[in-house]
Amino acid sequence: MRGVISVMPNRKLELHTTRSWDFTGLSKSKVSSSLQGDVIIGLIDTGAWPESESFNDKNMGSPPTKWKGTCQGDGNFTCNNKLIGARWYNSDKIFDEKDFKSPRDSIGHGSHTASTAAGREVPGTSYYGLANGTARGGVPFARIAIYKVCWLTGCSAADILAAFDDAIADGVDVISVSLGAGGPIEYFEDPIAIGSFHAMKKGILTSNSAGNSGPFPLTVSNYAPWSLTVAASTIDRKFVAKAVLGNGLIFDGIVINSFDLNGASFPLIWGGDAANFSAGSDQGISKYCFPESMNSLLVAGKIVFCEAFLDGSGIMLANGVGTIMTDYEIPTDVAFSFPLPVTLISREDGQKVLDYIKTSEYPIATIQYGETWDDSMAPSVVSFSSRGPSPISPDILKPDITAPGVDILAAWSPVSPPSGADLDTRSVNYNIISGTSMSCPHVSGAAAYIKAAHPDWSPAAIKSALMTTATILDPRKHEDREFAYGSGQINPDKALNPGLVYDASAADYINFLCKQGYNATTLSYITGDNSSSCSGVTPGRGWDLNYPSFSVPVEDGQKINAVFTRTVTNVGSANSTYSLIIYTRSSISITVEPASLSFSAVGEKKNFTVTVTGGPITQQQIESGAIMWTDDAQHVVRSPLVIFNYIPDLLSEDSVPEKKPTFKGANMFHKNRFIRRN
């Protein structure tokens, strides 16, 4: 077929699912509303709810003239000067009965991500009184363009590629993609890697979610070096609901409980004592409170102690008042919401509840309305956030950066149940959810913020600015260190003035791919043309890609020996001199030549070489270091450097599980508030 570069299976991908902007340091914008209004963020997601207050266009003028897009309203969707365009894609022609055949969002995920990136300021927003305040995006006056590719049945690779093509042609400046594959996949088979490469060639940065498969290593997704890979971290608040027993014992649970029982106590029973024998249940089943396993005659009007972390629908179906849940492994760094009063407690506390039930003649309990507590340990990378190293290119450190992705309040689709449970009949305009899907649009908004101030900067320059100015996270709280958080947490204001940037072009990434073993054929699958060639390039390490971080994977038993070449571009003061600071442990040698960089003009480039050496290492946990350039103007240009052992066979096609996965659908809400079916 003329114009067809490659053919790939039409896979299914999965979605990765405000105080947060203040927590990153972006309390008041230093970029004017008019400059923000020149920037367009394209979101490839589940659509949007256009009537949301987060998308109102009050005091916003017409879109910039570069905008070439359209609004496929199809009778039930209207764009404005804020939400300036919308398209929808469904190449499979498969729809759920709850889907809208338009860009309208029936899931909530797309509305949430769009408003997180660039939603207008909406005062007095909360989730049933929790997280009360002003909801806003990072660039409230930036424009939003919606590309709906995800449905209740999933996200098609063909639709994702089509959305990228349209977003590029429409004139967007930043693309935000909070979805990804369920396992490692080569760049030339990955629609997000391919689409983001095409975007990069046109000067458009793509921000991607790292995935929700943590805390296990080698689980990071969207690891292409030309896109920005975002982990998820906590902010300085957490939600707690207390269970109060009739004997006075009180247990705290990390959960979003929006139901108020007004202090009333109810009979408390153990799920194991309420088996639905007629349905084939017994004590060993009903103690977990599975749906249809419960005896409604015994559960009705009571609070039930359940020994499994589920969505609460089993108790709701049996007309229970609420549930106190426990499990062997419960999340302590992220809160979930439920369709009825719930708290989630530790196994040890759960045993105390069970002891009370078994020793009291009339056990009673209540579950209190949720509280908001300060979290002094924040920011910390949340447990579910996928970890590095990259399963495909370990010479590139991934993820790149982290951003708030836990308990984020943002716009929602009022037709989507806020807890995700089908039995939940409530309707909300704003919801609190968690995921790298939530951290990704924070970085998309931060990238748009920089683009508004520096419209001529390349995608690599914007990425570099965000990475080299990031707030350093405490490695004592993260045993996997940079594999959890990359360069650190975004600091959008600092990124406006990074001093130096590591720039890169399409040619640089092509050279990187050639060194990864690509040939003209596989290269064309990514670049979209047959003009690129690997002629004259010998396969080898990817250490000469001009990347803002340094990764040294070492085979077991081998010596540490790596040489990196880098080029920095001056975007600070015209006349400036940068001095070198190196952080490393004594047994590893890091030398940088030259040790000083002097500039006499903005845009001037300087080269330097980094050599890392050390003795043989085996079974070495990640070792962290850093290379920093500082000047008299208080610029600190910091790049993390990591050294770690790896076994090449573990990264090979035959030994990585789900190397070529069937991309999974977006059946989002089981017990996790981030997108699942993984």
C-alpha positions in Angstrom: 0.0 0.0 0.0 1.4 3.4 -1.0 2.5 5.5 2.1 2.3 2.5 4.5 5.6 2.2 6.4 4.7 -0.7 8.6 1.8 -2.9 9.8 1.4 -3.8 13.4 -1.3 -5.6 15.4 -4.1 -3.3 16.6 -3.3 -3.8 20.3 -5.1 -2.5 23.4 -3.5 -0.2 25.8 -4.5 0.6 29.4 -5.0 4.0 31.1 -2.6 4.6 33.9 -5.2 6.7 36.6 -5.7 20.5 44.7 -3.1 21.3 46.7 -0.7 19.5 44.4 0.4 22.5 42.4 1.1 24.5 45.5 3.1 21.6 46.8 5.4 21.7 43.7 6.1 25.4 44.4 3.8 26.8 41.7 1.5 28.9 43.9 1.4 31.9 41.6 2.2 31.9 37.9 5.2 33.9 36.7 3.9 33.6 33.2 1.1 35.9 32.0 -2.3 34.7 31.1 -1.8 35.9 27.5 1.4 33.9 27.1 -0.4 30.8 28.6 -3.2 31.3 26.1 -0.7 30.8 23.3 0.0 27.2 24.4 -2.2 24.2 23.5 -2.1 21.0 25.4 -3.4 17.9 23.6 -4.7 15.1 25.9 -5.0 11.6 24.5 -7.4 10.0 26.9 -11.0 9.2 27.6 -12.4 12.5 26.5 -13.7 15.3 28.7 -16.9 16.7 30.2 -17.1 20.0 28.5 -19.6 21.6 30.9 -17.2 21.3 33.8 -16.3 24.6 35.4 -12.7 23.6 35.0 -13.2 24.1 31.2 -15.0 27.5 31.3 -13.6 30.2 29.0 -14.5 33.3 30.9 -12.2 36.2 29.9 -10.4 34.0 27.4 -10.0 35.3 23.8 -10.0 33.3 20.6 -7.6 30.4 20.2 -4.1 31.2 18.7 -4.0 31.3 14.9 -1.8 28.2 14.8 -4.7 26.1 15.9 -6.0 24.0 12.9 -8.1 21.5 14.8 -11.9 20.9 15.0 -14.6 20.1 17.4 -16.4 16.8 16.6 -19.4 17.6 18.8 -21.8 15.2 17.1 -24.7 17.0 18.8 -23.7 16.5 22.4 -20.4 18.2 22.8 -19.6 21.9 22.5 -16.1 23.5 22.5 -15.2 27.0 23.6 -12.2 29.3 23.9 -10.7 27.1 26.7 -11.5 23.6 25.4 -10.8 24.5 21.8 -11.0 21.2 20.1 -12.2 17.6 20.4 -12.0 14.4 18.4 -12.9 10.8 19.0 -11.6 7.5 17.6 -12.9 4.0 17.7 -11.5 1.9 14.9 -12.8 -1.3 16.3 -16.4 0.0 16.3 -17.0 -1.6 19.7 -18.9 0.4 22.2 -20.2 -0.3 25.7 -23.7 0.8 26.5 -22.3 3.5 28.8 -20.0 4.9 26.2 -20.8 8.2 24.4 -20.2 8.1 20.7 -18.5 11.6 20.9 -15.6 13.2 22.7 -17.7 13.3 25.9 -16.1 11.5 28.8 -18.2 8.6 30.4 -15.2 7.4 32.5 -13.9 10.5 34.3 -10.2 9.8 33.7 -9.8 12.3 30.8 -11.7 15.1 32.5 -9.4 14.6 35.5 -6.2 14.7 33.6 -7.2 17.6 31.4 -8.2 19.8 34.4 -5.1 18.8 36.3 -2.9 20.0 33.5 -4.7 23.2 32.5 -8.0 23.5 34.3 -9.4 27.0 35.2 -9.4 28.1 38.9 -12.6 26.8 40.5 -13.0 28.0 44.2 -15.0 26.1 46.7 -14.3 22.7 45.2 -14.2 19.5 47.2 -15.2 15.8 47.2 -18.1 15.8 49.7 -16.2 18.3 51.8 -12.8 16.6 51.6 -9.9 18.5 50.0 -11.9 21.7 50.0 -10.3 24.6 48.2 -9.6 26.0 44.8 -9.2 23.4 42.0 -6.8 24.5 39.2 -4.4 23.3 36.6 -0.8 24.3 36.3 -1.6 26.7 33.4 -5.2 27.8 33.9 -5.2 30.0 30.7 -3.6 27.4 28.4 -5.9 25.8 25.7 -7.0 22.2 25.9 -7.6 19.9 22.9 -9.2 16.5 23.6 -8.4 13.3 21.6 -10.6 10.5 22.9 -9.1 7.1 22.2 -10.0 5.2 25.4 -13.4 3.5 26.0 -14.8 1.2 28.6 -13.4 -1.6 26.4 -9.9 -0.2 26.2 -7.6 2.0 24.1 -6.7 0.9 20.6 -3.2 1.3 19.2 -4.6 2.3 15.9 -6.6 5.1 17.5 -3.7 6.3 19.5 -1.5 6.7 16.4 -4.4 8.5 14.6 -4.8 10.8 17.6 -1.1 11.6 17.6 -1.2 12.4 13.9 -4.2 14.7 14.3 -2.8 16.4 17.4 0.4 17.2 15.5 -1.5 18.5 12.5 -3.9 20.5 14.7 -1.0 22.6 16.2 -0.7 21.5 19.8 2.4 22.3 21.8 2.4 19.6 24.4 0.8 16.1 24.3 -0.2 14.4 27.6 -0.6 10.6 27.5 -1.7 8.9 30.7 -1.9 5.3 29.4 0.5 2.6 28.4 1.2 -1.0 27.6 0.9 -3.8 30.2 4.5 -5.0 29.7 7.8 -4.3 27.9 7.5 -3.6 24.2 10.0 -2.6 21.6 9.9 1.0 20.4 9.0 0.0 16.8 5.9 -1.8 18.1 4.8 0.8 20.6 2.2 3.3 19.3 3.0 5.8 22.0 6.8 5.7 21.3 6.1 6.0 17.5 3.5 8.8 17.9 5.7 10.8 20.4 8.7 10.5 18.0 6.7 12.1 15.3 5.6 14.8 17.7 9.2 15.4 18.8 10.2 15.9 15.1 7.6 18.7 15.0 8.7 20.4 18.2 6.1 18.9 20.5 7.0 17.3 23.8 5.1 14.2 24.9 4.6 13.6 28.7 3.9 10.0 29.6 2.8 8.1 32.8 5.4 5.6 34.0 2.7 3.0 34.9 1.1 1.6 38.0 3.0 -1.8 38.4 5.3 -0.8 41.2 7.1 -1.3 43.4 8.7 -4.0 41.3 11.8 -3.3 39.2 11.8 -3.2 35.4 8.1 -2.3 35.3 8.4 1.2 34.0 6.5 1.9 30.8 6.7 4.6 28.2 10.5 4.6 28.4 11.4 6.1 24.9 14.2 8.7 25.5 12.4 11.3 23.3 9.4 11.4 25.7 9.2 12.4 29.4 8.4 9.5 31.7 6.7 10.5 34.9 6.5 8.6 38.3 3.9 9.4 41.0 4.6 10.8 44.4 2.7 11.9 47.5 1.7 15.4 48.5 1.6 16.7 52.1 -1.9 15.5 53.0 -3.5 12.2 53.4 -7.1 11.0 54.1 -8.0 9.0 57.2 -11.2 7.4 58.5 -11.5 6.0 62.0 -13.3 2.9 63.1 -14.6 3.3 66.7 -15.6 0.1 68.5 -18.0 -0.2 71.4 -15.2 -1.0 73.8 -13.6 2.3 73.1 -10.8 1.1 70.7 -10.2 3.4 67.8 -8.4 2.4 64.6 -7.1 4.7 61.9 -7.4 3.7 58.3 -5.9 5.3 55.1 -9.1 5.7 53.1 -11.4 8.4 51.5 -14.6 8.0 53.4 -17.2 10.6 52.3 -20.1 9.1 54.3 -21.2 10.6 57.6 -22.9 8.2 60.0 -23.3 11.2 62.4 -21.6 9.2 65.2 -24.3 6.5 65.3 -23.2 3.0 66.2 -24.4 -0.2 64.5 -24.2 -3.9 65.3 -20.8 -5.2 64.2 -20.4 -8.8 62.8 -17.6 -10.8 61.3 -18.1 -11.7 57.6 -17.4 -15.3 58.4 -20.6 -15.4 60.6 -22.8 -14.3 57.7 -22.3 -16.9 55.0 -24.9 -17.3 52.3 -25.2 -21.1 52.4 -27.9 -21.1 49.7 -25.4 -19.6 47.2 -22.7 -22.2 48.1 -20.8 -19.9 50.4 -19.3 -20.9 53.7 -17.3 -19.3 56.5 -14.1 -19.6 54.6 -15.6 -17.6 51.7 -17.8 -15.1 53.5 -15.1 -13.9 55.8 -13.7 -12.1 52.7 -17.1 -10.6 51.9 -17.2 -11.4 48.2 -20.3 -10.3 46.3 -23.2 -12.8 46.6 -21.4 -14.7 49.3 -23.1 -12.8 52.1 -26.4 -13.6 54.0 -28.4 -10.4 53.6 -30.6 -11.4 56.6 -27.6 -11.3 58.8 -25.8 -8.4 57.2 -28.6 -5.9 56.7 -28.3 -2.8 59.0 -24.9 -3.9 60.3 -21.2 -3.0 59.9 -19.2 -6.0 58.7 -15.6 -6.9 59.5 -14.1 -8.3 56.2 -10.8 -10.0 55.8 -10.1 -8.8 52.3 -9.4 -5.5 50.6 -12.3 -5.4 48.0 -14.6 -2.7 46.7 -17.3 -3.1 49.3 -20.0 -4.2 46.8 -20.4 -7.6 48.7 -21.7 -5.7 51.8 -23.6 -3.2 49.8 -25.5 -6.0 47.9 -26.4 -7.5 51.2 -27.8 -4.2 52.6 -25.0 -3.7 55.1 -24.3 -0.2 56.6 -20.5 -0.3 56.1 -17.4 -2.4 56.4 -14.1 -2.5 58.3 -11.6 -4.1 56.0 -8.2 -5.7 56.5 -5.8 -7.8 54.5 -2.3 -9.2 54.5 -1.1 -6.3 52.3 -2.9 -3.0 52.4 -1.8 0.3 50.9 -0.6 2.8 53.5 0.5 5.6 51.1 -2.6 6.0 49.0 -6.3 6.2 49.8 -9.2 4.7 48.0 -12.9 5.6 48.0 -15.9 3.2 48.2 -19.6 3.2 47.6 -20.4 2.9 51.4 -18.8 3.8 54.7 -15.4 2.0 54.8 -12.1 2.1 56.6 -9.1 -0.1 55.9 -6.9 -1.2 58.8 -3.8 -3.3 59.4 -3.9 -7.1 59.9 -2.8 -6.5 63.6 -5.7 -4.1 64.2 -8.0 -6.4 62.3 -7.3 -9.2 64.8 -8.2 -6.8 67.7 -11.6 -6.1 65.9 -12.2 -9.8 65.5 -11.3 -10.5 69.1 -13.8 -7.8 70.2 -16.5 -9.4 68.0 -15.9 -12.8 69.4 -15.8 -11.8 73.1 -18.6 -9.2 73.2 -22.3 -10.2 73.6 -23.4 -7.2 71.5 -20.5 -5.8 69.5 -21.1 -2.4 68.0 -19.0 0.1 65.9 -19.2 3.2 63.8 -17.0 4.5 61.0 -16.3 8.2 61.2 -16.4 10.7 58.3 -13.0 11.2 56.7 -10.3 13.5 58.1 -7.5 15.2 56.3 -4.0 14.8 58.0 -0.7 16.5 57.2 1.9 14.1 55.7 5.3 15.3 56.8 7.0 12.5 54.9 6.0 13.9 51.5 7.1 13.8 48.8 7.7 10.1 48.6 7.2 8.0 45.5 4.1 5.9 46.0 4.3 2.1 46.1 2.2 1.6 43.0 4.4 3.8 40.8 6.3 1.6 38.3 10.1 1.4 38.8 13.1 1.3 36.5 15.5 0.4 35.1 14.3 0.6 31.5 13.6 -3.0 30.3 14.6 -2.0 26.7 17.4 0.6 27.0 19.1 0.5 30.4 21.7 3.0 29.3 18.9 5.6 29.7 17.7 6.3 33.2 13.9 5.9 33.6 11.6 7.2 35.0 12.8 10.8 34.2 11.0 12.6 37.0 8.2 12.4 39.5 5.2 14.6 40.2 2.1 14.6 42.5 -0.1 11.5 41.7 -1.7 10.6 45.0 -5.1 11.7 46.2 -5.5 14.3 43.5 -8.7 16.3 43.3 -9.8 17.3 39.8 -12.7 17.4 37.4 -14.8 14.3 36.8 -17.6 13.0 34.6 -20.9 13.1 36.5 -22.1 9.9 34.9 -19.1 7.9 36.2 -19.4 6.5 39.7 -16.8 8.2 41.9 -15.8 5.0 43.7 -15.7 3.0 40.5 -18.2 0.5 41.8 -21.2 -0.2 39.6 -23.5 0.0 42.6 -22.4 3.5 43.4 -25.2 5.8 42.1 -23.6 9.0 43.3 -22.7 11.8 40.8 -19.9 14.2 41.4 -18.2 16.9 39.4 -14.9 16.6 41.1 -13.2 13.4 42.4 -10.1 12.3 44.3 -8.1 9.6 42.5 -4.5 8.4 42.3 -2.1 7.0 39.7 0.8 7.9 37.4 -2.2 9.0 35.2 -2.5 11.9 37.7 1.2 12.7 37.9 1.6 12.8 34.1 -0.7 15.9 33.5 1.2 17.7 36.3 4.3 17.5 34.2 2.3 18.2 31.0 1.1 21.4 32.7 4.6 22.3 33.8 6.0 21.7 30.3 3.3 24.0 28.9 4.3 26.6 31.6 7.8 26.5 30.3 6.7 26.5 26.7 4.6 29.7 27.3 7.7 31.5 28.6 10.1 30.0 26.1 8.1 29.3 22.9 11.3 28.6 20.9 12.6 25.9 23.1 12.7 22.3 21.8 11.1 19.3 23.5 14.5 18.2 24.7 15.3 21.6 26.2 12.0 21.7 28.1 12.5 18.2 29.3 16.1 19.1 30.4 14.9 22.2 32.3 12.4 20.1 34.2 14.8 17.4 35.1 17.9 19.4 36.0 16.0 21.8 38.3 13.9 19.1 40.1 13.7 18.9 43.8 15.9 16.1 45.1 14.0 13.4 46.9 15.4 11.7 50.1 17.1 8.4 49.0 16.7 7.1 52.6 13.0 6.7 51.9 13.5 5.0 48.6 15.6 1.8 48.4 15.3 1.9 44.6 16.3 5.6 44.6 16.4 7.0 41.0 14.6 4.0 39.7 11.7 5.4 41.7 11.9 9.1 41.2 14.4 9.8 38.4 15.8 13.3 38.8 13.4 14.2 41.5 10.1 16.1 41.9 9.1 18.8 39.4 9.7 22.4 40.3 8.1 24.4 37.6 9.2 27.9 38.7 12.9 26.8 38.8 12.5 25.2 35.4 11.7 28.5 33.9 15.4 29.5 34.4 17.6 26.4 34.3 20.8 28.1 33.2 21.9 25.3 30.9 20.0 22.7 28.9 20.8 19.4 27.3 19.3 19.7 23.8 18.7 16.9 21.3 17.3 16.5 17.8 15.6 13.8 15.9 19.0 12.9 14.4 20.4 12.3 17.9 17.6 9.9 18.7 18.1 8.1 15.4 21.8 7.7 16.1 20.8 6.3 19.5 18.4 3.8 17.9 21.1 2.7 15.4 23.4 2.0 18.4 20.6 -0.1 19.9 20.8 -2.4 16.9 18.1 -0.9 14.7 18.4 -1.1 10.9 16.9 1.0 8.1 13.7 -1.2 8.2 13.0 -1.1 11.9 14.1 2.5 12.0 11.4 3.4 9.5 8.7 1.9 11.7 9.4 4.7 14.2 10.4 7.6 12.0 7.7 7.1 9.5 9.9 7.4 6.4 12.6 5.5 4.5 15.1 8.3 4.4 16.8 7.5 7.8 19.7 5.1 7.8 22.1 3.5 10.2 24.9 3.5 7.7 28.3 4.0 9.4 26.9 3.6 12.9 28.3 0.7 14.9 25.9 -0.8 17.5 27.1 0.0 21.1 26.2 1.8 24.3 23.8 4.7 24.2 26.0 6.9 26.3 26.5 9.7 23.7 22.8 10.6 23.5 22.7 14.1 25.0 20.5 13.1 27.9 20.1 15.1 31.2 20.9 12.0 33.4 23.6 9.3 33.4 23.0 5.5 33.7 25.7 2.9 34.0 24.4 -0.7 33.8 27.2 -3.2 34.6 27.1 -6.9 34.0 27.7 -9.0 37.1 31.4 -9.4 37.8 32.5 -6.7 35.4 34.4 -3.5 36.1 32.7 -0.2 36.0 33.8 1.6 32.9 31.6 4.2 31.1 32.3 7.2 29.1 29.6 9.8 28.3 29.8 12.8 26.0 27.5 15.7 26.6 26.7 19.2 25.2 25.0 21.9 27.2 23.5 25.1 25.8 23.5 28.3 27.7 20.0 29.7 28.3 21.0 31.8 31.3 23.2 34.9 31.5 25.3 35.7 28.4 28.5 35.9 30.3 28.7 33.1 32.8 31.0 30.5 34.1 29.9 27.2 35.5 31.9 25.2 38.0 31.7 21.4 38.6 30.4 19.6 41.7 30.5 15.8 41.8 28.7 13.5 44.3 29.8 9.9 44.5 31.1 7.4 47.0 34.9 7.0 47.3 35.2 3.6 45.6 33.8 5.0 42.3 35.8 7.4 40.3 34.0 10.1 38.3 36.0 12.5 36.3 34.6 15.4 34.1 36.6 17.2 31.5 36.7 20.2 31.4 35.8 21.0 35.0 34.7 24.5 34.2 32.4 25.8 31.4 32.6 29.5 30.3 30.0 31.1 28.1 29.9 34.5 26.4 26.5 34.4 24.7 23.1 33.0 25.1 22.7 29.9 22.9 26.4 29.1 23.0 27.2 25.4 23.4 29.9 23.6 25.4 31.0 20.0 25.4 32.2 17.9 28.2 33.1 14.2 28.9 32.2 12.1 31.9 34.3 9.1 32.7 33.1 6.6 35.4 35.4 3.8 36.6 35.5 1.3 39.4 36.3 -2.2 40.3 34.2 -5.3 39.5 30.7 -5.3 41.1 28.3 -8.2 41.5 24.7 -8.1 42.8 25.1 -4.4 43.4 22.1 -2.4 44.5 21.6 0.9 42.7 24.4 3.3 43.6 23.6 7.0 43.2 25.7 10.0 42.4 25.2 13.4 40.7 27.0 15.8 38.4 26.1 19.5 39.0 27.1 22.7 37.2 26.8 25.9 39.2 27.3 29.6 38.4 27.4 32.9 40.3 23.7 33.5 39.4 22.7 30.6 41.7 21.9 28.2 38.8 22.3 24.6 39.8 22.1 22.2 36.9 21.9 18.8 38.4 22.0 15.4 36.6 21.7 12.2 38.5 24.1 9.3 37.8 23.3 5.7 38.7 25.4 2.5 38.6 23.8 -0.9 38.9 24.2 -4.5 38.1 22.0 -6.2 35.5 21.8 -9.5 33.7 21.4 -8.9 29.9 19.3 -12.1 29.5 16.7 -10.6 31.8 16.2 -7.8 29.3 16.1 -10.1 26.3 13.0 -10.7 24.3 12.6 -14.3 25.4 13.0 -13.8 29.1 11.0 -10.7 29.9 7.4 -11.6 30.7 4.7 -10.2 28.4 7.4 -8.9 26.0 4.7 -8.6 23.4 1.6 -8.2 25.5 -1.9 -8.1 24.5 -2.7 -4.6 25.4 -5.3 -4.5 28.1 -8.5 -2.6 28.4 -9.6 0.2 30.7 -11.9 -1.6 33.2 -10.7 0.9 35.7 -12.3 0.6 39.0 -12.1 -2.6 41.0 -10.4 -1.8 44.3 -7.8 0.5 42.9 -8.6 4.1 42.0 -6.0 4.1 39.3 -6.8 2.4 36.0 -6.5 -1.3 36.2 -7.0 -4.6 34.5 -3.3 -5.3 34.9 
